[in-house]
């Protein structure tokens, strides 16, 4: 039996070394710009195409822009039963029906102000902005007022809610919110004079809480506090000296996204390991987002994912398709040689268009265009008859104003 142990060990090492980031099936011509998640439903903000939602962990995406005029989405958040989106030039939008329709939620927020993050604390919704500091809403985001008492500066980026407190980063300072006085106190002892770009935190279950802040500027690093922000210390050994844009945690493992990719730490930031394998190049990583069994990140204009099991984190996957009004399945077989089948589900009668595009956005084939009742539909595609030469294609299902897309490979 002993002779098999080295083989088992080598197999384990091989599996771990082959683990890498995988790009989700992005809609054609769309560049990811922000990201949020509810259960395992992904909500993607884009550079110029508005909001898309995926209920199958990025295999397909549905366009959800009914009511959104300004489609550069800088931030997204799910708070209670609402989704909030911060845009460029259009202020804030809010959806109360899982992204199907959006309404402006800009009361007292100028259209020139970009909201970078949202959080709920003490029964109120807070929003950090690029030029007006922090806003607060007491009516679920319909109206807002500036809430900057105690803060120096108006460029606010991240917000963090822990089990007991609310924090924000404004320029080079960390601030903690005081519920009793409704003002902010600077808690930056030990924090270098750099822009506060991101927060995360965890508790080890024994009353030990650790909070982390990602910094960017002339030199770049992560700092942590183990005494609820009374003082901070460096936690950067192994990190590249480039801007840190995003932080996330899963259990007691923390992740950092910077200009080179993604790093992780299993010892509360004492040391960091580069885990960027799979990305096409060293580039800006933002909006690290934790699902039940995958870690997601925005990188090179795409949403990428990687299993938490790659990092030794045990998880239990959940299934949640509550946002879907129509579902487009992955074509099968894929890759294909001569033919493949595209399957989709309609929950209501709809005008349906199913088309295939090449990666330049050129329409190659229109499979169907007609009104169909609710039901499950399967269309067999013959590669030669449809003009599909070897390569990668995007198939798109449009039902009314919603768009779903998937990716197929012809060999």
C-alpha positions, 0 to 999 in steps of 0.5 A: 500500500505504501508504494501508492502514497507518493502517487496519491500525493503527486496527484493532489499536488497536480490537481491543486497546481492546475486550479486557476481562474475561469472567465464566465461567459460574458455577453458579446461586447460587454465590459464588466465594471462592478459586481454584487451577489445575493445568495448565488445570483450574480449582479454585474455592472458594466462600463457602458451596457448597464446591469446584467444578472446571472442565476447560473454562476456566470454561465449565462447573463440576462440584461436588466436595464428597464428604467436605467438611462445612464449605463456606466455602473460604478457600484452595486449592492443588495440591501434587504429586498432592494438592489442599488446601482451607482452610475456615472452621470445618473446618480443612484437607481433602485430596483424593488423587483430583483432588477426587472425595473429600476427607478431613480433614487437620487433625492438630494444627490447631484447627478455629478456625484458617483456613489462607490459603495452602499451599506445598511447600519442602524436601520439606515442606508449609507452611501459613500461618494466621490465628491460629497462624502457620505450620504444617509437615507432613512426611507430605503434610499428614496431621499438622501442627506449628507452625513459628514460630521467629524469627517475631513474631506469629501472623497469617500470610497469603501464602507464596512459593516461589522457585527457592531460598527460601521466604518468608512474610508475618506481620502487618507483616513479611516472613520468609525460611526457613532450611533449615539451622536450620529457623527464620525470619529477618525480611527487611523492610528498606524494607518499610512497616509494613503487612500483607503480603497477597501475593507474586509473583516472576520471573527474567528468565533472566539471573540477575536475580530480582525479588520483589514484595510487596503491602501493605494498611493505612492506605495501600497499595502494592507493594514489590519487592526485587532482592537476594533480600530484603536490602532493599525499595523502593516500586514503586507508580507508577500504583496506586490507594491501596487495599488490594492483595490478590493478585499474579501474574506471567507471564514478566516481566509482573506483575499486582496485584489490589486494591479497584478491580480489576486492574492490570499492569506490564511494567517490573517495577513502575516503572509500573502500568496499570489493566486492569479493563475488563469488570468491572461495578464497582470492587471487590475482586479476589483470587486472581489465577491464571495458566493457559496462555493466560488470567489468572483472578481472583475478582471480585464473587463470580465467576471472571473470565478474560482472555487473556494476549494482551491484554497482549502476552504470547505463550502456547500453550494446553494441553488437560487434562480429567483431572479430568472424570468427566462432561463438559457441553458448551456448548449450541448455538446460543447465544443461541437463538431457538426451539431449542437442543441440550445435549450431555454425555458420561458416562464411567460409568453414572449416575443423570442429572438435567438441569434448567434454572433461571432466575437466581433459582434457580427450576426452569423445566424438567426435561429428563430424570431417569433412569439412563443408561449411559456415552456421548454424549447430545444433548437438543434443547430447544424454548424455547416448549415448555420455558417459556423466555422471553427471558432468561438461564438456567442448565442443570444436569447432575447425575450422582450427587453431581456437578453440572455447569452451563452458561449459555444465553441465549434471545432 
